[in-house]
Amino acid sequence: MRSLLRSIVLPGAALILVLSAVPAFSQGCALCYTQAASSGARMIQALKSGILILIVPPTLGSVGMIFVMYKKRDQVRHSDEDGDTFRD
């Protein structure tokens, strides 16, 4: 049952999640659109750079946090199995 979940259900759910975000790309900020339309190529490049600067650090932080949690999961499981947990 677990292998079915890992091989079919989770990738299917991820695919649905990714495909459902496609309509969001067509929506644009009205302020960004008017700014870009009234400016030159340098301003458009600056807007693109600003968007990347605002997106990349939180993404890297999230990936880093997931990586650390993935590596630490075995330590937590081993301490629970050994009976090292605090009990009343």
C-alpha positions in Angstrom: 0.0 0.0 0.0 2.8 2.4 0.8 4.6 1.7 -2.4 1.4 2.5 -4.3 1.2 5.8 -2.4 4.8 6.7 -3.2 4.7 5.6 -6.8 1.3 6.8 -8.0 -0.6 9.0 -5.6 2.2 11.5 -4.6 3.5 12.2 -8.1 -0.1 12.5 -9.3 -0.9 15.0 -6.6 2.3 17.0 -7.3 1.4 17.1 -11.1 -2.1 18.4 -10.3 -0.6 21.0 -8.0 1.9 22.2 -10.6 -0.7 22.3 -13.4 -3.3 24.1 -11.3 -0.8 27.0 -10.9 -0.6 27.7 -14.7 -3.6 30.1 -14.7 -1.8 32.2 -12.1 0.9 33.1 -14.6 -1.6 34.9 -16.8 -2.5 37.3 -14.0 -0.3 40.3 -13.6 0.1 43.2 -11.2 -1.5 46.3 -12.8 1.2 48.5 -11.3 4.0 46.4 -12.7 2.3 46.3 -16.1 1.9 50.1 -16.3 5.4 50.7 -15.0 6.9 48.3 -17.6 4.8 49.6 -20.4 5.8 53.2 -19.8 9.5 52.6 -19.2 12.5 51.5 -21.3 14.5 48.3 -21.6 16.6 49.1 -18.5 13.6 49.5 -16.3 12.1 46.2 -17.6 15.4 44.5 -16.8 15.5 46.0 -13.4 11.9 44.7 -12.7 12.9 41.2 -13.8 16.0 41.3 -11.5 13.9 42.6 -8.6 11.4 39.7 -9.0 14.2 37.2 -9.0 15.7 38.9 -5.9 12.4 38.6 -4.1 11.8 35.0 -5.1 15.2 33.2 -4.9 16.1 33.7 -1.2 12.8 32.4 0.3 12.9 29.5 -2.1 16.5 28.6 -1.2 15.6 29.0 2.5 12.6 26.6 2.2 14.7 24.0 0.3 17.4 24.3 2.9 14.9 23.8 5.7 13.4 20.8 4.0 16.9 19.3 3.5 17.8 19.8 7.2 14.5 18.3 8.4 15.1 15.3 6.0 18.6 14.7 7.4 17.4 15.1 11.0 14.4 12.7 10.7 16.5 9.6 11.4 17.9 11.1 14.6 14.4 11.7 15.9 13.2 8.3 14.9 16.2 6.6 16.6 15.7 8.5 19.9 12.0 7.6 19.9 12.8 3.9 19.4 15.5 3.9 22.1 13.1 5.3 24.7 15.0 8.6 25.1 11.7 10.6 25.1 10.5 12.4 28.2 7.5 10.6 29.8 5.4 11.5 32.9 
